[in-house]
């Protein structure tokens, strides 16, 4: 199902209207299967959010919100000398404030925390997910393995973005749910994607974060407009970027793939038997591969050939 063309989006609001609404009343924003009530009183954060979240629709119903989130200036004595910003969920701070100029990374990390801690009605895989022709390519990986870079490149090579961080699996039918959010790029990856995809909308760089320099890729319009269209699992590919390495795309044993998917899940142990059965069915239904690469173009070509020739 495609989102209604009549549904108001953040980008449809003039910045002055957006700024006042999200400051004083908060806005109900739809992102994938979640409804987020977001309140922000930090001017720079509002400015960048209006640009980077412009495609997300606003909810016009009074249905239950999944998260009540605030991004506020810290009230500590340091607010004038070294201003800080605080992420709140349901009025409580789950972690310490950050420098005020790290507002957008903090919001994205905070939403990750909300989803990982509260959405146990879904199996949550730590994986990037993209889709083509109704089948999903699932890329589970540890931090630093090149997952986000590969995901951003795939999204700008004909694949639809589901999510860079979460593979959300619905237990009742094993479908993957889209959650098209900003793709965070770190350090050298920022210029890699700028060069690879000149038309990608990449936001400002945030220097000196706990992960180095961060910049975010805005989800393509189509990915947001189709964020209620699920997909069935098609392939598991476990990527790892290794400098100077030749390309290696090799089949994996199902038993090894099962173990790696399970250990990459945020809530495998929480769901118990449900997650055991879900992961087992997904691995059984998918072709499973390991991918080691250093050249992004070679990796994309290999994945394109794999997914076009697999029945």
MOHUSUL-V536207 format. One record per run of one state. SS is the DSSP state (alpha for helix, beta for strand, coil for the rest). FROM is the first residue (numbers start at 0). TO is the last residue. If there is no record, write none. Layout:
SS_FROM_TO ; SS_FROM_TO
//
This chain:
coil_0_7 ; beta_8_8 ; alpha_9_11 ; coil_12_13 ; alpha_14_23 ; coil_24_25 ; beta_26_30 ; coil_31_32 ; beta_33_39 ; coil_40_41 ; alpha_42_51 ; coil_52_55 ; beta_56_57 ; coil_58_65 ; beta_66_72 ; coil_73_82 ; beta_83_88 ; coil_89_90 ; beta_91_91 ; coil_92_96 ; beta_97_98 ; alpha_99_117 ; coil_118_120 ; beta_121_131 ; coil_132_133 ; beta_134_139 ; coil_140_145 ; alpha_146_154 ; coil_155_158 ; beta_159_162 ; coil_163_164 ; beta_165_169 ; coil_170_174 ; beta_175_176 ; coil_177_181 ; beta_182_185 ; coil_186_186 ; alpha_187_195 ; coil_196_200 ; beta_201_201 ; coil_202_204 ; beta_205_208 ; coil_209_210 ; beta_211_216 ; coil_217_219 ; alpha_220_224 ; coil_225_229 ; beta_230_240 ; coil_241_246 ; beta_247_250 ; coil_251_252 ; alpha_253_262 ; coil_263_263 ; beta_264_264 ; coil_265_266 ; alpha_267_270 ; coil_271_271 ; alpha_272_284 ; coil_285_285 ; beta_286_292 ; coil_293_294 ; alpha_295_308 ; coil_309_310
//
